[in-house]
Amino acid sequence: MQSSEADLKALMLAGLAGDAAAYRALLDAMQARFGAYFRRRLNNNEAEVDDLVQESLIAIHMRRATYDRTQLFTAWAYAIARYKLVDHFRRKGRAATVPIDDSIALYVADGSASVDARYDIERALQRLPPATQALIRDIKLKEMSNAEAAAARGMTETAVKVAVHRGLKKLSGFLRSGSES
């Protein structure tokens, strides 16, 4: 149902006088009108249309006390909608928009915990004898096999296993205690 200027103004005046039903009818009528207004200007982008309709209705509600009763209601209401549209275009022009389905690309993994852990491990490794440090780096960080590490260091596989086990045990103690001694 298309409401005329006189009907809308009457609903606004009744709403200002405290008639909740008239005010609700006014907002419903303006919701339909604003939807058509924004749809034409935003190429039927329903998400943006809905947002702007709601922003405009909220603005009308918040500024209803500023309405001059001697003026046309629709001119006042559409001025608010126009300002909301201009604000929307300003925001959109300054910020990149990403569809919600693609929003995962906006999140960056926080790598600070892994950086902190790597730093702590490096500090603890430095407290071990150089030969043990080298074996742990070869086996655990470079993922060499015990046989490869043994051949590279001129040791037996059993000696490598024992040295790495003891080194990891000390390393674990250093990390658990957090002490620098």
URVENLIN-V891731 format. One record per residue. N is the residue number from 0. OMEGA is omega as a letter, one per 30 degrees, with the letter a starting at -180 (none if undefined). Layout:
{{N:OMEGA} {N:OMEGA}}
This chain:
{{0:l} {1:l} {2:l} {3:l} {4:a} {5:l} {6:a} {7:l} {8:l} {9:l} {10:l} {11:a} {12:l} {13:l} {14:l} {15:l} {16:l} {17:l} {18:a} {19:a} {20:l} {21:l} {22:l} {23:l} {24:l} {25:a} {26:l} {27:l} {28:a} {29:l} {30:l} {31:a} {32:l} {33:l} {34:l} {35:a} {36:a} {37:l} {38:l} {39:a} {40:a} {41:l} {42:l} {43:l} {44:a} {45:a} {46:l} {47:l} {48:a} {49:l} {50:a} {51:l} {52:a} {53:l} {54:a} {55:l} {56:l} {57:l} {58:l} {59:a} {60:a} {61:a} {62:a} {63:l} {64:a} {65:a} {66:l} {67:a} {68:a} {69:a} {70:l} {71:a} {72:a} {73:l} {74:l} {75:a} {76:a} {77:l} {78:l} {79:l} {80:a} {81:l} {82:l} {83:l} {84:l} {85:l} {86:l} {87:a} {88:l} {89:l} {90:a} {91:l} {92:a} {93:a} {94:l} {95:l} {96:a} {97:l} {98:a} {99:l} {100:a} {101:a} {102:l} {103:l} {104:a} {105:a} {106:l} {107:l} {108:l} {109:a} {110:a} {111:a} {112:a} {113:l} {114:l} {115:a} {116:l} {117:l} {118:l} {119:a} {120:l} {121:l} {122:l} {123:l} {124:a} {125:l} {126:l} {127:l} {128:a} {129:a} {130:l} {131:l} {132:a} {133:l} {134:a} {135:l} {136:a} {137:a} {138:a} {139:a} {140:l} {141:l} {142:l} {143:l} {144:l} {145:a} {146:l} {147:l} {148:l} {149:l} {150:a} {151:a} {152:a} {153:a} {154:l} {155:l} {156:a} {157:l} {158:l} {159:a} {160:a} {161:a} {162:l} {163:l} {164:a} {165:l} {166:l} {167:l} {168:l} {169:l} {170:l} {171:l} {172:l} {173:a} {174:a} {175:a} {176:a} {177:a} {178:a} {179:a} {180:none}}
